[in-house]
Amino acid sequence: MIILMEGLLWLLRFFTGACVFSFLNVVIYRLPRGESVVRGRSHCPDCGRILTPRELIPCISYLLQGRRCLGCREKISGRYFWVETAGGLFFVCCGLFFGCGTSGLLSLRGLWAFAYLGILMIVALIDWDTRIIYDRFQAGILLLGLAALWLFPEHTLTDRLIGAVVVALPMLLLALLIEGAFGGGDIKLMASSGFLLGWKAVAAAMFLGLLTGGGYAICLMSRKKLERGAQMAFGPFLAVGLSAALFYGDTIADWYLSLLF
Ligand SMILES: [Zn+2]
């Protein structure tokens, strides 16, 4: 019985995360189009039909409808489903990693981490679509960084201030030397995230970002889909690195440093 209750609670946590990220899907779709994210009901992007409540259940509706709109039968982008699934998994991971707290759903540290992952998801996908990173999200990350001073006192202010420049400053210098090396949004993302994560984790995040972004670029070039010297959104790969570093950044950095010394 206790196992069943525990299982249901984890399912509830997954569903909560999926619901929040379902809303983030709306933000990611509407913000670059200049539409309001709170006004206007959810509609099919193909036929414009307002979606009914049974079409709005995160993860489940998409699968039950056979991945198609119930009105026009047009294919629904799988991205909505995967973003919702990621939200569910992130919520569960935050619970496992940062504790579920007395509320039963998520501790304060867990909520903080989940909020950061949510911002990273928005930044990554809007950058992927439009190559723009909005300043308001960097400001959000900075605010979370200030909250982290109190929530995670194990990372000192000095650690965070070094984190803000250790990756962002070399990026800025490279961008000044080589035109188009990094976008201003990427640099600000790493500065604000460095303050939030501390210097070790943000260095690990950069390493992971370069690894995944570089791997993807090589993949594209080998298939002749990316011309040499062409621009590619780097924000999504930085976001992948930062998301991983939120959980394992310090561990990765400590492991790397132990190899050196
Ligand atoms: Zn439709």
Boltz pocket constraint, residues with backbone or C-beta under 6 A from the ligand:
constraints:
  - pocket:
      binder: B
      contacts: [[A, 44], [A, 45], [A, 46], [A, 47], [A, 48], [A, 49], [A, 69], [A, 70], [A, 71], [A, 72], [A, 73], [A, 74]]
      max_distance: 6.0
